[in-house]
Amino acid sequence: GIQSTGVQQIFDRNIKRIQRDNSVNNAELSREVDYLKDEIAERIVDRLLDIKRRFSLVVDMGAGSGHVIKALDMGLLDHIIQTDISEKMLNRDKKVKYESCLFIILLNQLLIFQEVPTTRKVLDEENLLEYFKKDSVDAVLSSLSLHWVNDLPGTLIQVRHILKNDGVFIGAMFGGDTLFELR
């Protein structure tokens, strides 16, 4: 694969999965702290809206409980794949319906609410090429998940490989001095 060998393993991905699983044991409490992730997801989607085209397939890498999908204008895309290393996190809000996840079709004055097809896949962002074919994705979005990967350059190379030639990657991650006040 493309993933580089000999990369220092700063984060134990299995422990990170367990932590994410544990964070949803109390779903209501975990929703109380979603506001920051929701805000960043809205900003990512705002940048996607600047691109004047329709996307056949969008991957929300490190989707968590679905922060990006809450903000998406579903008229932009045909299908979204939400991915996360934690199955519990990925499915925390699976049954929640958001206004933005629906789009309206006016057919002979009858309003039809239709959801855009969504797939949830449990996968590790460090191994994208095991799950996606090269040149198969129109857009990859990543909202606050890449700061936990061990091989960031290798992961971004894999993102580039799964994107179509005119594909787009939009991501946000915490940097070294982000939220330093909390240390």
Salt bridges, closest charged atoms under 4 A:
ASP21 OD2 - ARG17 NH1 2.92
GLU28 OE2 - ARG31 NH1 2.72
ASP34 OD2 - ARG92 NH2 2.45
ASP38 OD1 - HIS67 ND1 2.74
ASP38 OD1 - LYS70 NZ 2.96
GLU39 OE2 - ARG43 NE 2.85
ASP78 OD1 - ARG54 NH2 2.72
ASP84 OD2 - ARG20 NH2 2.71
ASP93 OD1 - ARG31 NH2 2.44
ASP93 OD2 - ARG92 NH2 2.75
GLU115 OE2 - LYS97 NZ 3.08
ASP124 OD1 - ARG13 NH2 2.76
GLU125 OE1 - ARG13 NH2 2.48
GLU126 OE2 - ARG13 NE 3.99
ASP138 OD1 - ARG53 NH2 3.25
ASP138 OD1 - LYS164 NZ 3.28
ASP166 OD2 - ARG53 NH1 3.50
